Amino acid sequence: MRKKIVAGNWKMNMNLQEGVALAKELNEVLTADKPNCDVVICTPFIHLATVAQFLNQDVIGLGAENCADKVKGAFTGEVSAEMVKSTGAQYVILGHSERREYYKETPEILKEKVQLALANGLKVIFCIGESLEEREANKQNEVVKAELEGSVFNLSAEDFAKIIIAYEPIWAIGTGKTATAEQAEEIHAYIRSCVADKYGAKVADDTSILYGGSCKASNAPELFAKPDIDGGLIGGASLKCADFKGIIDAWKK
Protein backbone atom coordinates (compact mmCIF):
# COMPACT_ATOMS: atom_id res chain seq x y z
CA MET A 1 0.00 0.00 0.00
CA ARG A 2 1.60 3.26 -1.10
CA LYS A 3 1.98 6.13 1.32
CA LYS A 4 -0.03 9.33 1.30
CA ILE A 5 2.41 12.20 1.79
CA VAL A 6 2.23 15.97 2.20
CA ALA A 7 5.70 17.52 1.97
CA GLY A 8 6.54 21.20 2.47
CA ASN A 9 9.32 22.81 0.44
CA TRP A 10 10.31 26.03 2.23
CA LYS A 11 12.67 27.11 -0.59
CA MET A 12 14.86 30.12 0.34
CA ASN A 13 12.51 31.52 2.97
CA MET A 14 12.73 32.24 6.69
CA ASN A 15 15.83 32.82 8.77
CA LEU A 16 16.80 30.23 11.38
CA GLN A 17 14.72 31.71 14.19
CA GLU A 18 11.60 32.00 12.01
CA GLY A 19 12.09 28.48 10.65
CA VAL A 20 12.50 27.00 14.13
CA ALA A 21 9.34 28.81 15.29
CA LEU A 22 7.30 27.42 12.39
CA ALA A 23 8.65 23.88 12.87
CA LYS A 24 7.80 24.03 16.59
CA GLU A 25 4.29 25.25 15.83
CA LEU A 26 3.73 22.47 13.26
CA ASN A 27 5.14 19.89 15.65
CA GLU A 28 2.76 20.99 18.40
CA VAL A 29 -0.33 21.18 16.19
CA LEU A 30 0.24 17.83 14.44
CA THR A 31 1.18 16.02 17.66
CA ALA A 32 -2.15 17.19 19.14
CA ASP A 33 -4.17 16.40 15.99
CA LYS A 34 -2.48 13.43 14.31
CA PRO A 35 -2.35 13.63 10.50
CA ASN A 36 -3.91 10.97 8.30
CA CYS A 37 -0.83 10.93 6.04
CA ASP A 38 2.96 11.20 6.24
CA VAL A 39 4.11 14.80 6.68
CA VAL A 40 7.59 16.05 5.72
CA ILE A 41 9.13 19.51 5.95
CA CYS A 42 12.09 20.25 3.67
CA THR A 43 14.02 23.22 5.01
CA PRO A 44 17.13 25.21 4.08
CA PHE A 45 20.36 23.44 5.09
CA ILE A 46 21.06 25.77 8.03
CA HIS A 47 17.76 24.85 9.71
CA LEU A 48 18.14 21.07 9.59
CA ALA A 49 20.27 20.24 12.64
CA THR A 50 18.39 22.62 14.93
CA VAL A 51 14.92 21.59 13.80
CA ALA A 52 15.82 17.88 14.03
CA GLN A 53 16.42 18.20 17.79
CA PHE A 54 12.80 18.85 18.71
CA LEU A 55 10.78 17.48 15.79
CA ASN A 56 8.73 14.41 16.67
CA GLN A 57 9.79 12.39 13.64
CA ASP A 58 6.95 9.93 14.20
CA VAL A 59 4.70 12.81 13.19
CA ILE A 60 6.83 15.01 10.90
CA GLY A 61 9.73 13.84 8.75
CA LEU A 62 12.61 16.21 8.00
CA GLY A 63 14.22 16.76 4.62
CA ALA A 64 16.72 18.94 2.77
CA GLU A 65 15.95 20.81 -0.45
CA ASN A 66 19.07 19.59 -2.27
CA CYS A 67 22.44 17.86 -1.84
CA ALA A 68 25.71 17.81 -3.74
CA ASP A 69 26.63 15.45 -6.57
CA LYS A 70 30.04 14.74 -4.97
CA VAL A 71 30.91 12.62 -1.92
CA LYS A 72 33.19 15.21 -0.24
CA GLY A 73 36.25 17.34 -0.90
CA ALA A 74 37.20 20.75 -2.25
CA PHE A 75 33.71 21.90 -3.27
CA THR A 76 33.34 25.17 -1.39
CA GLY A 77 29.77 25.96 -0.40
CA GLU A 78 28.36 22.52 -1.22
CA VAL A 79 26.55 20.20 1.22
CA SER A 80 26.91 16.44 0.77
CA ALA A 81 24.25 13.77 1.20
CA GLU A 82 26.26 12.42 4.15
CA MET A 83 26.13 15.85 5.83
CA VAL A 84 22.37 16.08 5.25
CA LYS A 85 21.85 12.64 6.79
CA SER A 86 24.06 13.51 9.78
CA THR A 87 21.69 16.34 10.80
CA GLY A 88 18.87 13.86 11.42
CA ALA A 89 17.12 14.47 8.09
CA GLN A 90 15.50 11.49 6.35
CA TYR A 91 14.52 13.01 3.00
CA VAL A 92 15.95 15.16 0.23
CA ILE A 93 14.27 16.93 -2.70
CA LEU A 94 16.17 16.46 -5.96
CA GLY A 95 15.50 17.65 -9.50
CA HIS A 96 13.28 20.59 -8.55
CA SER A 97 12.48 22.73 -11.60
CA GLU A 98 14.19 25.72 -9.98
CA ARG A 99 17.43 23.73 -9.59
CA ARG A 100 17.19 22.50 -13.18
CA GLU A 101 16.50 25.97 -14.56
CA TYR A 102 18.58 28.37 -12.43
CA TYR A 103 21.50 26.09 -11.54
CA LYS A 104 21.60 24.09 -14.78
CA GLU A 105 21.28 20.69 -13.10
CA THR A 106 21.36 18.09 -15.86
CA PRO A 107 19.92 14.54 -15.80
CA GLU A 108 23.50 13.28 -15.34
CA ILE A 109 24.16 15.50 -12.30
CA LEU A 110 20.80 14.47 -10.83
CA LYS A 111 21.61 10.80 -11.38
CA GLU A 112 24.75 11.27 -9.24
CA LYS A 113 22.80 13.14 -6.56
CA VAL A 114 20.11 10.44 -6.40
CA GLN A 115 22.68 7.67 -6.02
CA LEU A 116 24.58 9.52 -3.27
CA ALA A 117 21.35 10.32 -1.41
CA LEU A 118 20.26 6.66 -1.51
CA ALA A 119 23.75 5.47 -0.51
CA ASN A 120 23.43 7.64 2.60
CA GLY A 121 20.01 6.29 3.55
CA LEU A 122 17.95 9.28 2.45
CA LYS A 123 14.56 8.96 0.78
CA VAL A 124 14.44 11.01 -2.41
CA ILE A 125 11.55 13.24 -3.47
CA PHE A 126 12.35 13.40 -7.19
CA CYS A 127 10.72 16.22 -9.16
CA ILE A 128 9.68 16.04 -12.80
CA GLY A 129 7.44 18.26 -14.92
CA GLU A 130 7.00 20.29 -18.06
CA SER A 131 7.13 24.01 -18.90
CA LEU A 132 4.21 26.00 -20.33
CA GLU A 133 5.69 25.77 -23.86
CA GLU A 134 6.02 21.98 -23.56
CA ARG A 135 2.46 21.66 -22.22
CA GLU A 136 1.10 23.83 -25.05
CA ALA A 137 2.97 21.66 -27.57
CA ASN A 138 1.39 18.59 -25.90
CA LYS A 139 4.84 17.23 -25.03
CA GLN A 140 4.28 16.74 -21.30
CA ASN A 141 4.34 12.94 -21.51
CA GLU A 142 7.65 12.73 -23.35
CA VAL A 143 9.19 15.35 -21.01
CA VAL A 144 8.34 13.50 -17.79
CA LYS A 145 9.33 10.13 -19.24
CA ALA A 146 12.72 11.52 -20.34
CA GLU A 147 13.31 12.99 -16.87
CA LEU A 148 12.60 9.62 -15.24
CA GLU A 149 14.81 7.78 -17.73
CA GLY A 150 17.60 10.36 -17.36
CA SER A 151 18.04 10.16 -13.60
CA VAL A 152 16.14 7.35 -11.80
CA PHE A 153 15.27 4.53 -14.19
CA ASN A 154 18.88 3.33 -13.93
CA LEU A 155 18.16 2.22 -10.33
CA SER A 156 17.41 -1.31 -9.22
CA ALA A 157 13.78 -2.00 -8.28
CA GLU A 158 14.90 -2.16 -4.64
CA ASP A 159 16.46 1.32 -4.81
CA PHE A 160 13.63 2.77 -6.88
CA ALA A 161 11.29 1.79 -4.03
CA LYS A 162 12.96 4.58 -1.99
CA ILE A 163 11.97 7.22 -4.56
CA ILE A 164 8.91 9.44 -4.14
CA ILE A 165 7.99 11.17 -7.40
CA ALA A 166 6.71 14.75 -7.37
CA TYR A 167 5.05 15.93 -10.56
CA GLU A 168 5.32 19.69 -10.84
CA PRO A 169 3.81 21.42 -13.85
CA ILE A 170 6.35 24.26 -14.03
CA TRP A 171 3.66 26.52 -15.51
CA ALA A 172 1.64 26.18 -12.29
CA ILE A 173 4.36 26.92 -9.70
CA GLY A 174 3.91 30.25 -7.99
CA THR A 175 1.79 31.48 -10.91
CA GLY A 176 -1.56 30.91 -9.25
CA LYS A 177 -2.42 28.57 -12.15
CA THR A 178 -3.20 25.03 -11.14
CA ALA A 179 -3.61 22.00 -13.31
CA THR A 180 -7.20 20.83 -13.05
CA ALA A 181 -7.63 17.69 -10.97
CA GLU A 182 -8.36 15.87 -14.25
CA GLN A 183 -5.16 17.17 -15.93
CA ALA A 184 -3.12 16.23 -12.88
CA GLU A 185 -4.68 12.76 -12.63
CA GLU A 186 -4.07 12.12 -16.32
CA ILE A 187 -0.33 12.75 -16.12
CA HIS A 188 0.04 11.03 -12.74
CA ALA A 189 -1.56 7.93 -14.28
CA TYR A 190 0.85 8.21 -17.23
CA ILE A 191 3.85 8.50 -14.86
CA ARG A 192 2.65 5.41 -13.00
CA SER A 193 2.35 3.54 -16.31
CA CYS A 194 5.99 4.47 -17.14
CA VAL A 195 7.08 3.04 -13.77
CA ALA A 196 5.01 -0.09 -14.44
CA ASP A 197 6.63 -0.55 -17.87
CA LYS A 198 10.08 -0.30 -16.27
CA TYR A 199 9.66 -2.06 -12.91
CA GLY A 200 6.34 -3.92 -13.07
CA ALA A 201 2.85 -3.27 -11.75
CA LYS A 202 3.64 -3.91 -8.06
CA VAL A 203 6.46 -1.34 -7.87
CA ALA A 204 4.30 1.17 -9.78
CA ASP A 205 1.40 0.57 -7.42
CA ASP A 206 3.67 1.14 -4.39
CA THR A 207 5.21 4.39 -5.73
CA SER A 208 3.88 7.60 -4.19
CA ILE A 209 3.37 10.35 -6.79
CA LEU A 210 2.83 13.83 -5.34
CA TYR A 211 1.33 16.83 -7.09
CA GLY A 212 3.42 20.00 -6.88
CA GLY A 213 1.76 22.93 -8.58
CA SER A 214 0.05 25.62 -6.47
CA CYS A 215 -1.76 23.14 -4.23
CA LYS A 216 -3.70 24.77 -1.39
CA ALA A 217 -6.33 23.85 1.20
CA SER A 218 -9.14 24.83 -1.21
CA ASN A 219 -8.14 22.50 -4.05
CA ALA A 220 -6.31 19.75 -2.12
CA PRO A 221 -9.42 17.61 -1.41
CA GLU A 222 -10.32 17.45 -5.12
CA LEU A 223 -6.73 16.67 -6.15
CA PHE A 224 -6.17 14.08 -3.41
CA ALA A 225 -9.42 12.31 -4.29
CA LYS A 226 -7.90 11.19 -7.61
CA PRO A 227 -6.63 7.58 -7.64
CA ASP A 228 -3.10 8.38 -8.85
CA ILE A 229 -2.45 11.51 -6.74
CA ASP A 230 -0.87 10.44 -3.45
CA GLY A 231 -0.34 13.86 -1.87
CA GLY A 232 1.42 17.12 -2.53
CA LEU A 233 4.79 18.86 -2.60
CA ILE A 234 3.79 22.25 -1.22
CA GLY A 235 5.68 25.51 -1.70
CA GLY A 236 4.23 28.83 -0.51
CA ALA A 237 1.38 27.25 1.44
CA SER A 238 3.88 25.33 3.62
CA LEU A 239 5.23 28.57 5.14
CA LYS A 240 2.23 29.13 7.44
CA CYS A 241 1.09 26.50 9.89
CA ALA A 242 -2.66 27.00 9.25
CA ASP A 243 -2.26 26.87 5.45
CA PHE A 244 -0.11 23.73 5.57
CA LYS A 245 -2.41 21.99 8.04
CA GLY A 246 -5.39 22.82 5.81
CA ILE A 247 -3.76 20.79 3.03
CA ILE A 248 -2.76 17.94 5.39
CA ASP A 249 -6.35 17.78 6.66
CA ALA A 250 -7.59 17.20 3.09
CA TRP A 251 -6.68 13.54 3.73
CA LYS A 252 -9.32 13.46 6.49
CA LYS A 253 -12.14 14.46 4.15
N, C-alpha and C positions, 0 to 999 in steps of 0.2 A: 504494500500500500504506500503510494508516494505521499511525501509530506506536503502539507499546506504551509506556506512561508510568507511572512511579510517582513521585508528587509528595508531598513532605512539607509540611504546614502547621503551623508551630511555634506559631501563635497567640500569646498574650501570655505566653510562657514563656522563661526563661533570660536572664540579664543578658549583656552584651556578651562578657565573658570566657568564660562558660560556652558561649555560642553559637559563638564562634570555636573553642573546644576541640572541640565536637561536629563542626563543619564540617571541621576539620582531620582528625579521626579518620575521618569518612566519606570524605574525599578520598583518604586513604592506603589505606583498605580497598578502595575501589572502583577505585582505580588499579591495585592489585595483583591484584584479581579482577574483571575487567571485567564490568559488568552486561550482561544480554541484553535491555535495554530502555533507554529514555531515563529519566534520574533528574533530578528537580528538587527543590531545597529552597527553600521560601518562608519568609522570616525576617522578624522585626520590622524596621521601617525602619532603626533605628540600627545593625543588624548589617551591612546590605547592602554598604556601601563597603569595610569591613574584610574581610569574607568574600570579596568579589570578587577581592581582591588575590592570594589563594593558591589559589583553587578552580581545578582543572583543568576548564574548561568544556567540554572534549571528553567528559568523564565525568559531570560534575554541572552542570546548569543552575541558575541563581539567579533567584529571583523574590521579589516583594513580596506582601504579604497584602492590599493595597488601594492605591488612589490617589484623588486628589481628582477632583471633577467640574468643576473650573475650570482654566483654563490657568495663571494665576498671579495675583498681586495680594494685596489685603488680606484674606487668609483665614488668620488666625493659627492655627498648629498643624496646618495641612493640608500634605500632601506631593503635589506634582503628578506626573503621568505622566512629564514631562520630567526631573524630579529623580530619579525611580526609575531611568529609563533611564541617566542620567548616572553612576550608581554602578557600572554594569557588569551590572545585572540584565537578564534577557531576557524574564521572565514576570511576570504579575501575576494574583492571584486576585481576581475580582470577583463580587459577588452572593452571597457566602457567607451561609448562613441566619442566622448570628450578626449580620452587618452589617444584614441585612434586618430582623431582629427588634429588636435592641437600639438600633440607630442609625437606624431608620426609613428605610432606603434603598428608594426606590420604583423601579418599572420605568423611569420617566423619568430619574431620577438615574443609574441604572445604564447606561442608553443613552448618556448623556453620558460616563460613565467609560470605557465600552467604546470609544467613538469616539476619545477622547483617548489612551487606551492604544495603540490601533492606529496613530494618527497619529504616535506617538513610537516606533514600531517594536517594541512589546512584544507578546508572544503572550499571549492572555487565556485563563485557566482560568475558565470561567464556570459558576457553581454554580446548580443548580436542584433542587427537591425539595419533597416534601409533608410536612405535620405529621401527627401521629398521628390527630387528628380527621379530617383530609382522607383519610387512608388508610382509616380505619374506615368513612367514608362512600363509599368506592370512587371518590374524586374525583382520585386521583393523576394520571391521564392528563390531565385538563383543567387541573390545576394546572401541570404541567411544560410543557404546550403554551403556556399563557398566559404563563409566564415567558420562554419563548423568543421568543414574538411581541412581548412587551413591551419587550425590550432588545437582541435580536441579529438577529431576522429582518428588520430594516430594512436590514441590511448587504448590500452587493453579494456575489456568490458569491466573488469574489476576496478580499474582506475576511473573509468568513465562514470561509474556508479557514484563517485564522490563529486561529480559536477552537477551544479544547479544551473539551468539555463535561464537567462533573463532576456526576453525579447523587448527591445526598445525601438519603437519607430522613431527615428531621429527627428522626424518632422513634428512629433508630438511632445518633445521634451522642452519644458519651460516655455512653450508657445501658447499654452492654453488649449491647443487642439488635442483631441484625444481620438484614437481609433475607436470606432463604434465597437460595442461588445462583439458584434458579428464579425467585423474585420479582424479583431484581435483573435477571436476563436479560430477563424479560418487559417491564419498563419501559425498559430500555436499547434493546430492539428497537423499542418504541413511539417512543422519542425519535428513533431513527435513521429511522423511517418519517416522522416529522414533518419532519425535515431533507430527506428525499427528496421529500416533497410540495412543499416550498418551493424547493429548489435542484437537484433531480434526483438520480438514483441514484448517479452518480459522486461528487458532493460528499458525499453521505451515507456512502458506502462509505469515503471518505478521512477522515471526521471521527472523531477519538479521543473515546470516551466513557468516563470514569473512574467507578469506584464509590467513594463517599465515606461509608460508614457503618460505623464500628467494624470496619475491615478489619485483620486481623493475620496473622502468619506461618501460623497454624493453618488459617485459612479462605481465605487468598489463592489457593492452588492451585486450589481448587474454583471460586472466583469467576472467576479469570482464564482458566479452561478454557472458559468460555461464549463463544460466537461474537461477542456484541455488547458484551462487557466488555473494554476495552482497557487496563486498569490501575486504579490507585487514587489517590485523594486522601486522604492518611493524616494523621490528627491525632496523638493521644497516642503511637502506636507509632512516630512519626518522631523522637521526642525521645531515643531511645537507639539508638546505632549498631547493636547486634546485632539489636534488634527490627525496625528499618527494613530492614536487609540481609536479614533473614529473609523479608520481603515481596518485596523486589526479586528474591531468588533463586527465588521462586515461578515466575518466567518461565523458569527453567532446568529445570523439572520436566516 
